[in-house]
Amino acid sequence: MSGLSIPNGWEAPLSAALASEGMAALARFLEAEQATGKTIYPERSAWFRALELTPLDQVRVVILGQDPYHGPGQAHGLSFSVPPGVRPPPSLVNIYKELESDLGIRRPTHGFLEHWAKQGVLLLNSVLTVEMTKAASHSRKGWEQFTDAIVGRVNDKPDPVVFMLWGAYAHKKAANVDASRHLVLKAAHPSPLSAYNGFLGCKHFSQCNAFLTSKGQPPIDWTLPDAV
């Protein structure tokens, strides 16, 4: 996309997707939105933050969200995460509840998930931008094909990866994953609307670490240090 750089380790594998007409159309849409003064989240510099923090050769887990938070100050390029000082949204609170139930990890007081990303947890949304206060406003504009390509490149990695797919929207990405080599975990979305119907109690965090250790990889440290 014009004026945007894809972090090292991702640009070559994603070259075909980046050069596609779908991405060109997406770029035109985003430029038109900004030209009319609409506020887009996250900031342009954070659109590929997930790729920046988690290089392709370091991806061990993928947690897939739908689209960025659409409230002021929330989205910063990582699915489910918010910057330090921003109150954890309800979906993230439910993720913390599951962590506590599954692994006994005390619920963090913040919602900043970079510690996970730096261990190889790709915190990816299916759609990487959103208009302020309008959830799913940038769906079906071209991002989905691009993030399909990201999932496809992760699927191509020789080492097994854990895909944690929460909600029907995320489940669709499983079509791009070879479940005979990778671990695909599906549950309901952690939002308050569905968390009690199949997310809470899913034990994905312990299953993830059991799989990684069985493949000779270190487990993910799911605890979160205090945010700076």
C-alpha positions in Angstrom: 0.0 0.0 0.0 1.3 3.4 -0.9 3.3 5.1 1.8 3.1 2.1 4.1 5.9 -0.4 4.8 5.4 -3.9 5.9 7.8 -5.0 8.7 10.9 -7.1 7.8 10.2 -10.7 7.4 6.6 -10.2 6.2 7.0 -8.1 3.0 8.4 -10.8 0.7 5.9 -13.5 1.7 3.0 -11.1 1.3 4.2 -9.5 -1.9 1.5 -11.0 -4.1 -1.2 -9.9 -1.7 0.2 -6.4 -1.5 0.3 -6.1 -5.3 -3.3 -7.3 -5.7 -6.1 -5.2 -7.1 -7.9 -5.9 -3.8 -5.3 -4.1 -1.9 -5.2 -1.3 -4.4 -9.0 -0.8 -4.0 -8.6 -0.9 -0.2 -5.9 1.8 -0.4 -8.2 4.0 -2.5 -11.1 3.4 0.0 -8.9 4.4 3.0 -7.5 7.4 1.3 -11.0 8.6 0.4 -12.2 8.1 3.9 -9.4 10.1 5.3 -9.8 12.8 2.7 -13.4 13.4 3.9 -12.2 13.9 7.4 -13.4 10.7 8.9 -11.5 9.4 11.9 -9.9 6.0 11.4 -8.5 3.7 14.2 -5.8 2.8 14.9 -3.5 5.5 13.7 -1.9 4.8 10.3 1.4 4.0 11.8 -0.1 1.1 13.9 -2.0 -0.6 11.1 0.7 -3.3 10.9 1.8 -3.2 14.5 1.0 -6.9 15.0 3.4 -7.8 12.2 6.0 -5.4 13.5 6.0 -7.0 17.0 5.8 -10.6 15.8 8.0 -11.4 12.8 6.8 -14.3 10.6 9.8 -16.5 11.7 8.8 -16.0 15.3 5.1 -16.7 15.1 4.1 -19.6 17.4 0.5 -18.7 18.2 -2.2 -16.7 16.4 -5.1 -15.1 18.2 -7.5 -13.7 15.7 -9.9 -10.8 16.4 -12.5 -9.3 14.1 -11.8 -5.6 13.7 -10.1 -2.9 15.9 -11.8 -1.3 18.9 -13.7 1.8 17.6 -13.6 4.0 20.7 -11.1 6.8 21.2 -7.7 5.8 22.4 -8.4 2.0 22.4 -7.0 0.5 19.2 -3.3 0.3 18.7 -2.8 -2.5 16.2 -3.0 -5.6 18.3 -6.2 -7.7 18.6 -8.0 -7.4 21.9 -5.2 -5.2 23.3 -5.5 -1.5 24.5 -2.7 0.9 25.4 -1.5 1.4 29.0 -3.9 3.5 30.9 -7.0 2.5 28.9 -9.5 0.3 30.8 -9.7 -3.3 29.5 -12.8 -3.7 27.3 -15.4 -6.3 28.2 -14.1 -9.0 25.7 -10.6 -8.7 27.2 -12.0 -8.9 30.7 -13.5 -12.2 29.8 -10.2 -13.4 28.3 -8.6 -12.6 31.6 -11.4 -14.5 33.4 -10.6 -17.6 31.3 -6.9 -17.2 32.0 -7.5 -17.1 35.7 -9.8 -20.1 35.5 -7.5 -22.1 33.2 -4.1 -21.3 34.5 -4.6 -19.5 37.8 -3.2 -16.3 36.5 -4.3 -13.2 38.4 -6.3 -10.8 36.3 -4.1 -7.9 35.1 -5.2 -4.4 35.9 -4.4 -3.2 32.4 -5.1 -4.4 28.8 -1.7 -4.0 27.2 -0.8 -7.3 25.5 2.6 -6.5 23.9 4.2 -9.0 26.3 2.4 -11.8 24.4 3.2 -10.4 21.0 6.9 -10.3 21.8 6.8 -14.1 22.6 5.5 -15.0 19.2 1.7 -14.5 19.7 0.4 -12.9 16.6 -2.5 -10.7 17.8 -4.1 -10.3 14.4 -7.5 -8.8 13.5 -9.3 -9.9 10.3 -9.9 -6.3 9.5 -7.1 -3.8 10.4 -8.9 -0.5 10.4 -12.3 0.9 11.5 -14.1 4.2 11.5 -14.6 5.8 14.9 -17.8 4.6 16.7 -18.8 2.4 13.7 -18.0 -1.3 14.4 -17.2 -3.4 11.2 -17.3 -0.3 9.1 -14.3 -1.4 7.1 -15.4 -5.0 6.7 -15.5 -6.3 3.1 -13.2 -3.6 1.8 -10.2 -5.8 1.1 -8.6 -6.4 4.5 -10.0 -9.9 4.8 -8.1 -11.1 1.7 -4.9 -9.6 3.1 -5.2 -11.2 6.5 -6.2 -14.5 4.8 -2.8 -14.2 3.1 -1.1 -13.6 6.5 -2.7 -16.7 7.9 -1.7 -18.7 4.8 1.9 -17.7 5.2 1.9 -18.7 8.9 0.3 -22.0 7.8 3.3 -22.5 5.5 5.8 -22.4 8.3 7.6 -25.7 9.0 7.1 -25.5 12.7 3.6 -26.2 14.2 1.6 -23.2 15.2 -1.4 -22.8 17.5 -4.4 -21.0 16.0 -6.9 -19.7 18.7 -10.1 -18.8 16.8 -12.8 -17.2 18.8 -16.2 -16.6 17.3 -17.8 -17.6 14.0 -16.0 -14.8 12.1 -12.6 -16.1 13.2 -13.6 -19.7 12.6 -13.7 -18.9 8.8 -9.9 -18.5 8.8 -9.5 -22.1 9.6 -10.0 -22.8 5.9 -6.5 -21.5 5.4 -4.9 -23.8 8.0 -3.7 -27.3 7.7 -5.1 -28.8 10.9 -3.1 -32.0 10.4 0.1 -30.0 11.2 -1.1 -27.1 13.4 -3.4 -27.0 16.4 -6.7 -25.2 15.6 -8.7 -24.3 18.7 -12.2 -22.9 18.3 -14.5 -21.3 20.8 -17.2 -18.7 21.1 -16.2 -15.1 21.0 -15.2 -13.6 24.4 -17.6 -10.7 24.1 -20.3 -10.5 26.8 -22.9 -11.6 24.2 -21.4 -15.0 23.8 -18.7 -15.7 26.4 -20.9 -17.7 28.6 -22.0 -19.9 25.6 -18.7 -21.5 24.8 -15.8 -19.2 25.5 -15.4 -19.4 29.3 -14.2 -22.8 30.1 -12.6 -23.5 26.7 -9.1 -23.9 28.3 -7.4 -22.8 25.2 -4.4 -21.3 27.1 -3.4 -24.6 28.7 -4.1 -26.5 25.6 -1.9 -24.1 23.6 1.0 -24.5 26.0 0.7 -28.3 26.2 0.9 -28.5 22.4 3.9 -26.2 22.2 5.8 -28.2 24.8 4.9 -31.4 23.1 6.6 -30.0 20.0 9.7 -29.1 21.9 8.9 -25.4 22.1 8.8 -23.3 25.2 5.3 -22.4 26.5 3.9 -18.9 26.3 4.1 -16.9 29.5 0.6 -15.6 29.6 1.1 -13.5 32.7 1.3 -9.8 32.0 3.8 -7.5 33.7 2.6 -4.2 35.0 2.2 -1.8 32.2 4.6 1.2 32.1 
